[in-house]
């Protein structure tokens, strides 16, 4: 990704200082909006200016001056360009083209310029291009309308459709970090295209990103009033830092005065804008009797929160107010020091248990050291020592174990047994902030083992990003201030639950668990439950099952995984069997494609009978490798590979083309020496061309045309030399050549124009039968002086008597 910037905006007549620029929710300002802007923070398709950089400077040119207590507002812009990519028709996720951008912090306006165009050629029609957007991770898309696996939660992506034009998308106050765009064409056609027969249409897509950011944003300190003045519909941008373990945030406007009255025409916009779903909080402070206050439970931890104050007064009417941010922190309790001290104590008491095995996982490690054998004891010690009721959460340290590429396992340091209480939530912090975790699937599995005190209790969980939910026992709502989490539920009737989240957002995730007591239990504080938790990142859910293959994809340095399905199976993880082939259908398809090659026994027999032993060996080679290539190429369970798939495919293609080559040269009836030289030379050239491009149509048509030129030249020469049509017999034309040529043309037509993914098993089997029959008809008759099966005599007799048909002349003296 190429970028230019940051550069300070230079507006006409104002130098480098951008005064009065009012970035709104949908565009840079209400005075001069961006094309197609809407109040939702996103624009509809519109034609951009010819020069996006100049257009950015002109569009954001402020309509009037704006004074700031801290000085003039300074804007800067950055322009990011990614190389264009050729789009493909959609068949699986790898068909879509992924673009990865990174939005800098303090960005007030994000603009995407989407450019779509088609390649040269008037025969190419306009095709609709679908573009998906998502913050934090690649978009999870489903253009084919297939099913997702059970226990998989998918949030729909924001998408637009465009047809080969330029489109602008505006997003105000975007969340800083990773943004992804995925683009693709409509569903892939079922027809099998032969490479080189037609010129494919090319559709190109390129997104550019322009960001407008503030170089200096005022920081709102907690519990410290910050005075600000707005004139008319001006904007003030603030930001407040939310430390870790913050339970609540309250924003309040105090002492709000407008022209000497207690009216407060101000609107607060809190939080970033994300796609596909935005949880921005908006409050209008218009009621003079109610305090202008916004309460946010579970705000995002360890991050800067954007706050925008927008004036709602009439022009030339000023509003003065004091902005105050109040944070409520909770006291966390952690089992980390107790677990570590327990491990150290066991190490000192038992030296043999302290000798660690390099191949052991943390689960086994904890059990060897006595941590997992008594899952209740650390919590009991913690409760007896530190009064568990004085904390707002109980945090379990989590070990991150890197297994492979985009494959991670998370282990609670205390072992597999987790204690869940009713008085406070049990928290697991999960780090998915490496930048490479969003391209895999996050899987959480919970199992309720035992409950102490009652058998009718339940455990409620919530998996959320940026901050945890700390009030599961009362609200049972899995939603934080700016994120909708994924709920989990365990009970006596449902003791196991699993959640799969494809492409989780980049950031810190939290799993909160809390016990819910029934109403008739009096001593709820004494109840607890033992829950076994398993968390992992895997490239593909269940490794795409039996009818799928997990493939690792790459876009520049970013890696992500997806499933490609076979045998009619569909879906994100190849679990949709709506159009799946049965085992009987798979066996029938395998038998058709393999047994149809037995038709090559006919040309092998004819060639041997007519003393064409070299040609017969080529046909036998083709029959053998075509049979086992198609046995290995099957998508289902009926698969047999006697060697590497690529080797089988190459040998099959080589044998097919060489069979056509030797057949046509045999029909040319050139001299034996010349024929064998052409056999060897043509085979070497064909082998080279197939190595360069195995599926190109000219790898087959080229040798065929060359052989046809040689054959036609020899036939024309004989016609001229003998003053008679060659071949001379009409029976040869009527019963051999014309049927053979007809079969060959029908086979080529079926192979080129009638093959689809659904009828491939039948059409390709017909291709085998027709081509083998065509070769048997086209082989020329044997030489007049050669007996049938004459080649077999050379295998049993060491000497050969040569008959001299020339007359000898004797001189008599």
C-alpha positions in Angstrom: 0.0 0.0 0.0 1.5 3.3 -1.1 0.7 6.4 0.9 1.4 10.1 0.6 1.2 12.3 3.7 0.6 13.4 6.3 0.5 16.9 4.9 -1.1 20.0 6.4 -4.1 21.1 4.5 -3.6 24.2 2.5 -6.9 25.9 1.7 -7.1 28.7 -0.8 -6.6 32.0 0.8 -6.0 30.6 4.3 -2.6 29.1 4.3 -1.9 26.0 6.3 -4.4 26.7 9.0 -7.9 25.3 8.5 -10.2 27.6 10.4 -13.9 26.8 10.7 -13.7 23.4 9.3 -16.7 21.5 10.7 -16.4 17.8 10.1 -19.9 16.4 10.6 -21.2 12.9 11.0 -21.5 12.4 7.3 -19.1 14.8 5.7 -16.6 17.5 6.3 -19.2 20.2 7.0 -22.7 21.2 6.4 -21.7 24.3 4.5 -20.1 22.3 1.6 -21.0 18.6 2.0 -19.1 15.8 0.2 -20.9 14.2 -2.7 -23.8 12.0 -1.8 -23.3 12.4 2.0 -26.0 11.2 4.3 -26.7 11.5 8.0 -25.7 8.0 8.6 -22.0 8.7 8.2 -21.8 7.0 4.8 -22.4 8.3 1.3 -24.3 6.9 -1.6 -22.4 6.3 -4.9 -21.5 9.6 -6.6 -19.1 10.7 -9.2 -15.9 12.2 -7.6 -13.8 15.0 -8.9 -11.0 14.2 -11.3 -8.3 14.9 -8.8 -9.1 13.5 -5.4 -6.3 15.4 -3.7 -7.5 18.7 -5.0 -11.1 17.8 -4.3 -10.3 17.0 -0.7 -8.8 20.4 -0.2 -11.7 22.2 -2.0 -14.5 20.2 -0.3 -13.1 20.7 3.2 -12.6 24.4 2.7 -14.4 26.0 5.6 -17.1 28.5 5.1 -16.0 30.8 7.8 -13.6 31.5 10.6 -13.7 29.6 13.9 -11.7 30.6 16.9 -10.6 28.1 19.5 -9.4 28.6 23.0 -6.5 26.4 22.4 -5.6 27.9 19.0 -6.6 27.3 15.5 -7.6 23.8 14.4 -4.9 22.2 12.3 -5.9 19.5 9.9 -3.7 17.1 8.0 -4.6 14.5 5.3 -3.2 11.3 4.2 -3.7 9.5 0.9 -3.4 5.7 0.7 -3.4 3.8 -2.6 -3.4 0.1 -3.2 -2.5 -1.6 -6.4 -5.6 -2.6 -8.6 -6.6 -6.2 -8.7 -8.5 -8.2 -11.3 -11.8 -9.4 -10.0 -13.2 -12.9 -10.3 -16.6 -14.4 -10.3 -17.5 -15.6 -6.9 -17.3 -19.3 -6.1 -15.6 -19.3 -2.6 -14.1 -16.6 -0.3 -10.7 -16.9 -2.2 -12.5 -15.5 -5.3 -13.0 -12.1 -3.6 -10.1 -9.6 -3.6 -9.2 -8.3 -0.2 -7.8 -4.8 0.6 -6.3 -3.9 3.9 -6.1 -0.3 5.2 -5.1 1.2 8.4 -6.8 4.4 9.6 -4.6 6.6 11.8 -5.8 8.0 15.1 -7.6 11.3 15.5 -9.2 10.9 12.1 -12.4 12.9 11.7 -13.3 12.0 8.2 -12.6 8.9 6.1 -13.2 8.9 2.4 -13.0 5.9 0.0 -12.7 6.5 -3.7 -13.8 3.2 -5.4 -12.7 2.9 -9.0 -14.1 0.0 -11.1 -13.4 -0.4 -14.8 -13.3 -3.2 -17.3 -10.6 -4.2 -19.7 -10.4 -3.6 -23.4 -13.0 -5.3 -25.6 -16.4 -4.1 -26.7 -17.9 -7.6 -26.3 -17.6 -7.4 -22.5 -20.8 -6.6 -20.8 -21.3 -4.5 -17.7 -21.2 -6.7 -14.6 -22.3 -5.6 -11.1 -19.4 -5.5 -8.6 -20.2 -6.0 -4.9 -17.9 -4.3 -2.4 -18.0 -5.2 1.3 -16.6 -3.1 4.2 -15.7 -4.0 7.7 -13.7 -2.6 10.6 -11.2 -4.7 12.5 -11.4 -7.9 10.4 -12.1 -9.1 6.8 -15.8 -9.0 6.0 -17.7 -12.3 6.5 -19.8 -12.5 3.3 -22.2 -15.0 1.9 -23.1 -14.2 -1.7 -24.3 -17.7 -2.4 -26.8 -17.7 0.4 -25.4 -20.9 1.9 -25.6 -22.2 5.5 -23.1 -21.5 8.3 -22.0 -24.2 10.7 -24.0 -24.6 13.9 -23.0 -22.4 16.8 -21.5 -19.9 14.4 -22.4 -16.3 14.9 -22.1 -14.0 11.9 -22.6 -10.2 11.8 -23.6 -9.0 8.3 -21.1 -6.8 6.5 -21.9 -3.4 5.0 -21.9 -3.7 1.2 -22.7 -1.7 -1.9 -23.1 -2.6 -5.6 -21.5 -0.6 -8.4 -21.1 -1.0 -12.2 -17.8 0.2 -13.6 -17.9 3.8 -12.3 -16.3 5.8 -9.6 -18.0 5.8 -6.2 -17.3 7.8 -3.0 -18.0 6.5 0.5 -17.7 8.9 3.4 -17.4 7.8 7.1 -17.2 10.4 9.8 -15.3 9.8 13.0 -14.0 6.4 11.9 -12.5 4.0 14.4 -8.7 4.0 14.2 -7.1 0.7 13.2 -7.6 -2.0 10.6 -10.3 -1.6 7.9 -10.9 -4.2 5.2 -12.6 -4.1 1.8 -13.6 -7.2 -0.1 -14.8 -7.0 -3.8 -16.0 -9.7 -6.1 -18.2 -10.3 -9.2 -21.5 -12.2 -9.2 -21.7 -15.9 -8.8 -19.3 -17.9 -10.9 -20.9 -19.5 -14.0 -21.1 -23.3 -14.0 -19.7 -23.6 -17.5 -16.1 -24.9 -17.8 -14.1 -22.5 -19.9 -11.3 -23.9 -22.0 -8.4 -21.5 -21.7 -7.7 -19.8 -25.1 -11.0 -20.5 -26.8 -12.4 -17.1 -25.9 -10.9 -13.9 -24.6 -12.0 -13.5 -21.0 -13.4 -10.2 -19.9 -11.3 -8.3 -17.4 -12.8 -6.3 -14.5 -10.5 -4.2 -12.4 -11.1 -2.7 -9.0 -9.0 -0.3 -7.0 -9.9 1.5 -3.7 -8.1 4.6 -2.6 -8.4 6.0 0.9 -8.2 9.6 2.0 -8.3 10.6 5.6 -8.7 14.0 7.2 -7.3 14.1 10.8 -6.7 16.6 13.5 -3.1 17.2 14.4 -4.0 18.3 17.9 -7.1 17.1 19.8 -7.9 18.6 23.2 -7.7 16.0 26.0 -10.5 15.8 28.5 -9.0 14.9 31.8 -11.2 12.9 34.2 -13.1 14.9 36.8 -11.6 18.1 35.4 -14.1 20.6 33.9 -13.0 21.8 30.4 -14.6 25.1 29.3 -15.6 25.4 25.6 -17.6 27.8 23.5 -19.5 27.0 20.3 -20.8 29.5 17.8 -23.8 28.4 15.7 -23.2 24.9 14.4 -19.5 24.6 15.1 -17.8 21.5 16.3 -15.4 20.8 19.1 -13.3 17.6 19.1 -12.2 16.1 22.4 -10.9 12.8 23.5 -10.7 11.0 26.9 -8.5 8.1 27.9 -10.3 5.1 29.3 -7.9 3.1 31.5 -8.2 -0.6 32.2 -10.7 -1.8 34.7 -13.1 1.1 34.1 -16.6 0.0 34.8 -18.6 3.2 33.9 -18.0 6.4 32.1 -20.2 9.5 32.5 -20.0 12.6 30.3 -21.7 15.7 31.4 -22.1 19.3 30.3 -22.3 21.7 33.1 -22.9 25.4 33.3 -24.3 25.4 29.8 -25.4 28.9 28.8 -26.6 30.3 25.5 -26.9 34.1 25.3 -27.4 34.4 29.0 -30.1 31.7 29.2 -30.0 28.2 30.6 -30.8 26.6 27.3 -28.1 24.2 26.0 -28.4 23.7 22.2 -25.5 21.2 22.1 -25.3 17.6 20.8 -22.7 15.2 22.0 -21.5 12.4 19.7 -19.4 9.8 21.6 -17.5 6.9 20.2 -16.1 5.9 16.8 -18.0 5.0 13.7 -17.5 1.4 12.6 -18.9 -0.8 9.8 -21.0 -2.8 9.4 -22.7 -1.6 12.6 -22.0 1.6 14.5 -22.7 2.0 18.2 -22.0 5.7 18.4 -23.9 7.4 21.3 -25.7 10.7 20.6 -27.4 12.9 23.2 -29.0 16.2 22.5 -28.8 18.7 25.4 -31.9 20.8 24.6 -34.0 20.3 27.8 -33.1 23.1 30.2 -34.6 21.2 33.2 -32.7 18.0 32.7 -29.0 17.6 33.2 -27.1 16.9 30.0 -25.5 13.7 31.0 -24.5 10.5 29.1 -23.8 7.3 31.0 -21.8 4.5 29.3 -21.4 1.2 31.1 -18.5 -1.0 30.1 -16.6 1.5 28.0 -13.6 0.3 25.9 -10.6 -0.3 28.0 -7.1 1.1 27.4 -8.1 3.3 24.5 -8.8 6.9 23.6 -12.5 7.7 23.2 -13.6 10.4 20.8 -16.1 13.0 21.9 -17.5 15.6 19.5 -19.6 18.6 20.7 -21.8 20.0 18.0 -23.5 23.3 18.3 -27.3 23.4 17.5 -27.9 27.1 18.0 -28.8 29.7 15.5 -26.0 31.4 13.5 -24.1 34.0 15.5 -25.4 32.5 18.8 -22.7 31.3 21.1 -23.0 28.5 23.7 -20.6 28.1 26.6 -20.3 24.9 28.7 -18.0 22.9 30.9 -17.3 19.3 29.7 -16.7 16.8 32.6 -15.8 13.1 32.3 -16.2 10.9 35.3 -14.8 7.4 35.5 -15.8 4.6 37.8 -13.1 2.0 38.4 -13.5 -1.5 39.8 -11.1 -3.4 41.9 -10.0 -6.5 40.1 -9.0 -9.7 41.8 -6.5 -11.9 40.0 -5.5 -15.5 40.6 -2.2 -15.0 38.8 0.0 -14.4 41.9 -1.6 -17.3 43.8 -1.2 -19.7 40.9 2.4 -18.7 40.4 3.1 -19.1 44.1 1.4 -22.4 44.1 3.5 -23.6 41.2 6.7 -22.3 42.9 5.7 -24.2 46.1 5.2 -27.4 44.3 8.5 -27.0 42.5 10.4 -26.6 45.7 8.6 -29.6 47.4 8.9 -31.9 44.5 11.9 -31.4 42.3 10.9 -34.2 39.9 7.6 -32.5 39.1 9.5 -29.4 38.3 11.4 -31.0 35.4 9.3 -29.7 32.5 8.7 -31.5 29.3 9.2 -29.3 26.2 6.3 -31.0 24.4 3.8 -30.5 27.2 1.0 -28.0 26.9 0.1 -25.6 29.7 -2.9 -27.8 30.6 -0.6 -30.8 31.3 1.9 -28.4 32.9 -0.7 -27.3 35.4 -1.7 -30.9 36.2 1.9 -32.0 36.8 2.4 -29.2 39.3 -0.7 -29.8 41.2 -2.7 -26.8 39.9 -5.3 -28.7 37.9 -5.7 -31.5 40.4 -7.3 -29.1 43.0 -9.2 -26.6 40.9 -11.1 -25.2 43.9 -8.2 -24.6 46.3 -6.7 -21.4 44.8 -10.0 -19.7 44.8 -10.7 -20.8 48.4 -7.4 -19.5 49.5 -8.0 -16.2 47.7 -11.4 -15.8 49.2 -10.2 -16.6 52.7 -7.3 -14.2 52.4 -8.7 -11.2 50.6 -12.5 -11.0 51.1 -13.8 -11.9 47.6 -16.8 -9.6 48.0 -14.5 -6.5 47.9 -13.8 -7.0 44.2 -15.7 -6.3 41.0 -14.3 -9.2 39.0 -12.0 -12.2 39.3 -9.4 -12.4 36.5 -7.8 -15.6 35.4 -4.4 -15.2 33.6 -4.4 -16.7 30.2 -1.4 -18.2 28.4 -1.2 -17.6 24.6 0.4 -20.6 22.9 1.4 -20.1 19.2 0.8 -23.4 17.4 1.2 -22.6 13.7 0.3 -19.9 11.2 -3.0 -18.2 12.4 -3.3 -21.0 14.9 -3.3 -20.2 18.6 -4.4 -21.9 21.8 -5.3 -20.1 25.0 -4.8 -21.8 28.3 -6.0 -20.6 31.7 -2.9 -20.5 33.9 -4.8 -22.3 36.7 -5.6 -25.3 34.6 -8.8 -26.5 33.0 -11.1 -26.2 36.0 -12.5 -22.7 36.3 -14.6 -21.5 39.3 -17.6 -19.3 38.6 -19.3 -17.3 41.3 -22.5 -15.5 41.6 -21.2 -12.5 43.5 -18.8 -11.3 40.8 -17.9 -12.3 37.2 -15.0 -14.5 36.2 -12.9 -12.8 33.5 -10.6 -14.2 30.9 -8.6 -11.6 29.0 -7.8 -12.8 25.5 -5.2 -11.0 23.3 -6.2 -10.9 19.7 -4.2 -7.8 19.0 -1.2 -9.1 17.0 -2.7 -8.0 13.7 -2.7 -11.5 12.3 -5.4 -13.0 14.4 -8.4 -11.6 12.6 -7.9 -13.9 9.6 -8.8 -17.1 11.4 -11.8 -18.4 13.4 -12.1 -17.9 17.1 -13.6 -20.9 18.9 -14.8 -20.9 22.6 -16.0 -24.1 24.2 -17.5 -24.3 27.7 -18.4 -27.3 29.7 -20.2 -27.3 33.0 -18.7 -30.0 35.1 -20.0 -29.7 38.7 -22.0 -27.3 40.8 -21.6 -26.9 44.6 -24.6 -25.9 46.7 -27.5 -26.4 44.2 -28.4 -28.4 41.1 -30.7 -25.8 39.5 -28.3 -23.0 38.8 -27.1 -21.7 35.5 -24.0 -20.0 34.1 -24.2 -17.0 31.8 -21.3 -16.0 29.7 -20.5 -13.2 27.3 -17.7 -12.9 24.8 -17.0 -9.3 23.9 -14.3 -7.1 22.4 -12.6 -4.0 23.9 -14.2 -4.4 27.3 -16.0 -7.0 29.4 -19.6 -7.2 30.6 -19.5 -6.9 34.4 -23.2 -7.2 35.3 -24.3 -10.6 33.9 -26.1 -11.6 37.1 -28.5 -8.6 37.0 -29.0 -7.5 33.4 -27.9 -10.7 31.6 -27.2 -8.4 28.7 -24.2 -9.2 26.5 -23.6 -5.6 25.3 -20.9 -3.1 26.2 -20.9 0.6 25.5 -19.8 0.2 21.8 -19.9 -3.5 21.1 -22.6 -6.2 20.9 -21.1 -9.4 22.4 -21.8 -13.0 21.9 -23.9 -14.6 24.7 -23.3 -18.1 26.1 -25.5 -20.1 28.4 -24.9 -23.3 30.5 -27.3 -25.2 32.7 -28.1 -28.7 33.9 -30.0 -29.4 30.7 -27.3 -27.9 28.5 -23.9 -28.6 30.0 -21.8 -27.9 26.9 -21.8 -24.9 24.6 -19.5 -23.9 21.7 -19.2 -20.6 19.9 -17.5 -20.0 16.6 -16.6 -16.5 15.5 -15.2 -16.3 12.0 -12.7 -13.5 11.4 -12.8 -11.9 14.9 -12.0 -8.2 15.2 -8.5 -7.2 16.1 -8.2 -6.1 19.7 -8.4 -7.3 23.3 -11.3 -9.7 23.9 -12.8 -10.8 27.2 -14.8 -13.8 28.2 -17.0 -13.1 31.2 -18.7 -15.9 33.2 -21.1 -15.5 36.1 -23.4 -17.9 38.0 -27.1 -17.1 38.1 -29.0 -18.3 41.1 -32.6 -19.4 41.2 -35.0 -17.3 43.1 -35.6 -19.9 45.9 -32.0 -20.2 46.9 -31.3 -18.1 50.0 -27.6 -18.3 50.2 -26.6 -17.5 46.7 -23.2 -16.1 47.6 -22.0 -19.5 48.6 -22.8 -21.2 45.3 -20.2 -21.9 42.8 -19.7 -23.9 39.6 -16.8 -25.7 38.0 -16.6 -24.8 34.3 -14.0 -26.2 31.8 -13.0 -23.5 29.2 -11.2 -24.1 25.9 -10.3 -21.2 23.6 -8.4 -21.3 20.4 -7.8 -19.7 17.1 -7.9 -22.0 14.2 -7.5 -21.2 10.4 -10.8 -23.0 9.5 -13.5 -24.4 11.7 -13.2 -28.2 12.0 -10.6 -28.0 9.2 -13.4 -27.6 6.7 -14.8 -31.1 7.3 -14.5 -34.2 5.1 -15.5 -32.4 1.9 -13.5 -29.2 2.2 -9.9 -28.0 2.2 -8.6 -25.2 4.3 -6.5 -22.8 2.3 -4.2 -20.1 3.6 -4.5 -16.9 1.6 -2.3 -13.8 1.5 -2.7 -10.2 0.7 0.7 -8.5 0.9 1.8 -9.4 4.4 -1.7 -10.2 5.8 -2.7 -13.8 6.1 -6.2 -15.2 6.3 -7.8 -18.6 5.8 -10.9 -19.9 4.0 -12.5 -23.2 3.0 -12.9 -24.5 -0.5 -15.6 -27.2 -0.8 -16.0 -30.2 -3.1 -18.6 -32.9 -4.1 -21.4 -30.3 -4.1 -20.9 -29.2 -0.4 -21.1 -25.5 0.3 -21.0 -23.0 3.1 -18.4 -21.2 5.1 -17.0 -24.4 6.5 -18.4 -26.8 3.9 -21.2 -27.9 6.1 -24.1 -27.1 3.8 -25.3 -30.4 2.2 -28.2 -28.9 0.2 -26.5 -29.7 -3.2 -24.1 -32.3 -1.9 -23.4 -35.5 -3.9 -24.3 -38.8 -2.2 -21.8 -41.5 -1.9 -23.5 -43.4 -4.7 -23.2 -40.4 -7.0 -19.6 -40.1 -6.2 -18.9 -43.7 -6.9 -20.8 -43.5 -10.2 -18.9 -40.4 -11.2 -15.6 -42.1 -10.4 -16.5 -45.2 -12.4 -17.6 -43.2 -15.4 -14.4 -41.2 -15.6 -12.1 -44.2 -15.0 -13.8 -47.0 -16.8 -14.5 -44.9 -19.9 -10.7 -44.9 -20.5 -10.9 -48.7 -21.2 -12.2 -47.6 -24.6 -8.5 -47.0 -25.5 -8.1 -50.8 -25.6 -9.8 -50.6 -29.0 -7.1 -48.3 -30.6 -4.4 -50.3 -28.8 -5.7 -53.5 -30.3 -6.1 -52.0 -33.8 -2.6 -50.5 -33.7 -1.0 -53.7 -32.6 -2.9 -55.6 -35.3 -1.7 -53.2 -38.0 1.9 -53.3 -36.7 1.9 -49.8 -35.2 3.6 -50.8 -32.0 4.9 -47.4 -31.0 1.5 -45.8 -31.5 -0.1 -48.6 -29.4 2.4 -48.0 -26.5 1.4 -44.3 -26.6 -2.3 -45.2 -26.4 -1.7 -47.6 -23.5 0.3 -44.9 -21.7 -2.6 -42.4 -22.1 -5.2 -45.0 -20.9 -3.2 -45.8 -17.8 -2.5 -42.3 -16.6 -5.9 -40.9 -17.6 -7.5 -43.7 -15.5 -5.5 -43.1 -12.4 -5.6 -39.3 -12.8 -9.4 -39.2 -12.8 -9.4 -41.7 -9.9 -7.2 -39.2 -7.9 -9.1 -36.1 -9.1 -12.4 -37.0 -7.5 -13.8 -34.5 -5.0 -15.6 -37.0 -2.7 -14.6 -40.1 -0.8 -14.0 -42.4 -3.8 -10.4 -41.3 -4.4 -7.3 -43.4 -5.3 -3.9 -41.7 -5.9 -1.1 -44.0 -6.8 1.3 -41.1 -7.0 1.5 -37.4 -6.6 -1.6 -35.6 -8.1 0.4 -33.1 -10.1 2.5 -35.9 -11.6 -0.7 -37.8 -12.6 -2.2 -34.7 -14.2 0.9 -33.9 -16.2 1.2 -37.4 -17.5 -2.5 -37.4 -18.5 -2.2 -34.2 -20.4 1.0 -35.3 -22.0 -0.4 -38.6 -23.1 -3.5 -37.0 -24.6 -1.7 -34.5 -26.7 1.0 -37.0 -27.8 -1.7 -39.5 -28.8 -3.2 -37.0 -31.2 0.3 -36.1 -32.5 1.3 -39.7 -33.3 -2.1 -40.6 -34.8 -2.1 -37.7 -37.4 1.6 -38.4 -38.3 0.8 -42.0 -38.7 -2.0 -41.0 -41.1 0.5 -38.9 -43.1 2.4 -42.2 -44.1 5.8 -40.6 -44.2 9.0 -42.6 -44.2 9.6 -44.7 -41.2 12.8 -42.8 -40.3 11.2 -39.4 -40.6 8.1 -40.5 -38.7 10.0 -41.6 -35.6 12.2 -38.5 -35.7 9.0 -36.4 -35.7 7.5 -38.6 -32.9 10.5 -37.9 -30.6 10.9 -34.2 -31.5 7.2 -33.5 -31.2 6.9 -35.2 -27.8 9.8 -33.1 -26.5 8.2 -29.9 -27.7 4.8 -30.9 -26.3 6.4 -31.8 -22.9 8.0 -28.3 -22.8 4.8 -26.5 -23.7 2.7 -28.3 -21.1 5.2 -27.4 -18.5 4.8 -23.7 -19.4 1.0 -23.8 -19.5 -0.8 -27.0 -18.9 -4.4 -25.9 -19.6 -3.8 -23.7 -22.6 -5.9 -24.7 -25.7 -2.9 -24.1 -28.0 -0.9 -26.8 -26.2 -3.3 -29.2 -27.9 -4.2 -27.3 -31.0 -0.6 -26.4 -31.9 0.7 -29.9 -32.3 -2.6 -30.9 -34.0 -2.2 -28.1 -36.6 1.4 -28.9 -37.3 0.6 -32.6 -37.7 -2.3 -31.7 -40.0 -0.1 -29.5 -42.1 2.3 -32.4 -42.5 -0.4 -34.9 -43.3 -2.2 -32.7 -45.8 1.1 -31.9 -47.6 1.9 -35.6 -47.9 -1.6 -36.3 -49.2 -1.5 -33.5 -51.7 1.9 -34.6 -52.9 0.6 -38.2 -53.5 -2.4 -36.8 -55.3 -0.2 -34.8 -57.7 2.3 -37.6 -58.1 -0.3 -40.3 -58.8 -2.8 -38.1 -60.6 -5.4 -39.7 -58.3 -7.2 -38.8 -55.1 -5.5 -40.1 -52.0 -6.5 -42.2 -50.2 -7.6 -43.9 -53.3 -10.3 -46.3 -51.9 -13.8 -44.8 -51.4 -14.4 -47.4 -48.8 -11.5 -45.9 -46.8 -13.3 -42.5 -46.9 -16.8 -43.8 -46.2 -16.2 -46.3 -43.5 -13.1 -45.0 -41.7 -12.0 -41.4 -42.4 -15.4 -39.7 -42.3 -16.7 -41.5 -39.2 -13.4 -40.9 -37.4 -13.3 -37.2 -38.3 -17.0 -36.9 -37.3 -16.3 -38.5 -33.9 -13.3 -36.2 -33.4 -15.3 -33.1 -34.1 -18.2 -34.1 -31.9 -15.7 -34.9 -29.1 -14.0 -31.5 -29.4 -17.4 -29.7 -29.5 -18.5 -31.4 -26.3 -15.1 -30.8 -24.6 -15.1 -27.1 -25.5 -18.7 -25.9 -25.3 -20.8 -28.3 -23.3 -18.8 -29.0 -20.2 -20.1 -27.6 -16.8 -19.3 -28.4 -13.2 -22.5 -30.4 -12.9 -22.2 -32.6 -16.0 -18.5 -32.9 -16.1 -18.6 -36.5 -15.1 -20.7 -37.4 -18.1 -19.4 -35.0 -20.8 -15.8 -35.9 -20.0 -16.5 -39.6 -20.0 -18.2 -39.2 -23.5 -15.0 -37.3 -24.5 -12.9 -40.4 -23.6 -15.2 -42.8 -25.6 -15.4 -40.6 -28.7 -11.7 -39.8 -28.9 -10.7 -43.5 -28.4 -13.2 -44.5 -31.1 -12.0 -41.8 -33.4 -8.4 -43.0 -33.2 -9.4 -46.5 -34.0 -11.2 -45.4 -37.2 -8.4 -43.0 -38.3 -5.4 -45.4 -38.0 -4.3 -46.2 -41.5 -4.2 -49.8 -42.8 -1.1 -51.9 -42.5 1.5 -52.2 -45.2 0.8 -54.6 -48.0 3.9 -56.6 -47.2 3.2 -56.9 -43.4 1.2 -59.7 -42.0 -1.3 -59.2 -39.2 0.2 -59.5 -35.8 3.6 -59.7 -37.5 5.2 -57.9 -34.5 4.7 -61.0 -32.3 7.1 -63.1 -34.5 10.0 -60.9 -33.5 9.4 -61.8 -29.8 9.8 -65.5 -30.4 12.3 -65.8 -33.2 15.9 -64.7 -32.9 16.7 -64.7 -36.6 14.7 -63.3 -39.5 14.9 -64.5 -43.1 14.9 -61.6 -45.5 13.3 -62.1 -48.9 15.0 -60.4 -51.8 12.5 -59.5 -54.4 15.0 -58.0 -56.8 16.2 -60.0 -59.9 19.8 -61.0 -60.0 21.7 -60.8 -63.3 24.4 -63.4 -64.0 27.1 -62.9 -66.6 28.0 -66.0 -68.6 31.5 -66.3 -69.8 
